[in-house]
Amino acid sequence: MRRLFLAAALLLACRASAQSPSEQLKKFFAGAFEEQLRDQPELATNVGRHEYDDRWSDWSKAGRELRRSHLQQRLKALDAIPLDGASEEDRLSARLFRYDTQQQLDAYELQTLLLPVTQLYGLHNSIYNVVDRMPARTAHDYQNLLARLRAVPAYVEQNIGRLDEAIARGLTQPKSVVDNVLAQLDAQLAQDSSNTPLLLAFRKFPSSIPAADQEKLREEAVANYDKQFLPAWHKLRDYLGGTYAQHERSGTGLGTLPGGKEQYAILIRRYTTTNLTSEEIHGIGERELARIEAEMLSLARQTGFSGTLKEFEDKLAADPAQHFRSKDEMLVFCRNAAKIIEPNLPTLFKHIPVLLYGVRAIPADREAATASNAQAASPDGSSPGWFNLNTYEPEKQARSNKEALVLHEAVPGHVFQGAVARAAQGVPEFRRFYGNSAYGEGWALYAESLGQELGLYKDPLSRFGQLSSERFRAVRLIVDTGMHAQGWTREQAVQFFQLHAPDQSVAEIDRYISWPGQCLSYKIGQLKIRELRTEAEQKLGARFDIRDFHDVVLRDGTLPLDLLQEQVEHYIAATH
């Protein structure tokens, strides 16, 4: 009952309180964040809070409706707090909290019914990703791991229930996405207790746990894996390959569903934090593509090449020296690039966060359909951050764009930005962990442009690779809106992709199909940050300091783009 009425109690407390607005907001934010962690145990694990490591989120209809009601109640509670007299920082926090909560409500049906079936962060991969973040230092930690293994059958049952609802609502993914998910499930089912990542902690215990207890825990883990996890995973695989596959949508894009264009508009607003239309974004993509390809051709000319851009890219693709010979070679290359960047960071940044991260390969069961990505370190240092590198078919991967990828995923991109946000002082806890794709991916793509100042991009080919990476994000604007709003087929998207992003896997197309709108965030966010930098440079002239500008962009953590613009404009006015 306490959980059911927490937000309502906060509302009454705030109304009756004689505390100042700032004190009321502080109490509200703390209570709302604790409620969110209880509602989403996986989030709690990811942010380094381990009180709920023995359970999964409740995906039953009742559980989902409870979470929705909590979101609604939080908005009402926040609206009851007067902001007159609150500090500027508190008002910013209140605006951010209201924005994010409303965004979650607007996209709630799509997030809970359509997007669980995806080859990236789908309901099946979530189990593996969360277990990877769980500590394994004490006997209690191991009991939490066992509890989550035992809870997988209920997790699967609840998720089958919500996918039944998705089918009834017509919110299903197409065949290409379902096939990718099934392939991943097959690879996971091929693992036994001796090699599954889910039991990695049970193959290497800390010395503080007695040997007899280790053996008992190991036996229990194997039994749970064999008798609880595997049968549940077979059931999930059979359901997705049977009932769900029978109702997979026939069209490629979200726009082929009833009301799909309106649903796509919701996701555009969520992922870009703007009110841009799909038509406007498509046009931005076309203009950016033309600009970037002209710059790429200019760089090709600097190497002495006189042919077309496609001929130059074909030449690079045919040269074994422009690719990798092994996964290990890719990993070493990216690790070395990261270590070149790190000592140069003070030239561009005033505040360098503690950087605890590594570079590792994406597991083999997911690498064919999973893009390189990053995850932040736990704030308490219990688990490191990771740049998860896609090393699939290294002999086909371009060497020239990997420096840009390190800048994007590791430093000063995602790992760096996440560390800055999580180390923020004097802000509500929710702000340290809030994220939106436009800011996060926009910053990471912007970070790719900083390579020369950070010791990379020493030759035309590496700069060509950086432009190729940026072009890839411009192509996404065209392809994503093409499929989800303009009726493009998957085949049309693949053809366009092969022409304008030939060094990228066409598996990316299935990512865009499975996750409508998300890939728009990169270029939209980057263009806004670049626009704000240009404005600051022009208005401040000799007073412009790149370290100050970056500090303003990063210091408040993740913000929607309009709130970020306000912060930069305040900085310009104060510095002018």
RAWO-V596357 format. One record per helix or strand of 3 or more residues. SS is the DSSP state (alpha for helix, beta for strand). FROM is the first residue (numbers start at 1). LEN is the number of residues. Records with the same first field share a line. If there is no record, write none. Layout:
SS->FROM-LEN, FROM-LEN
//
This chain:
alpha->6-11, 21-19, 41-6, 61-19, 88-19, 108-7, 123-11, 139-12, 152-18, 175-15, 197-7, 211-36, 254-3, 260-13, 278-25, 309-10, 320-3, 327-16, 345-3, 367-3, 394-3, 402-8, 414-9, 429-5, 437-12, 452-3, 460-26, 490-11, 507-8, 518-26, 546-10, 561-15
beta->357-5, 373-3, 385-5
//
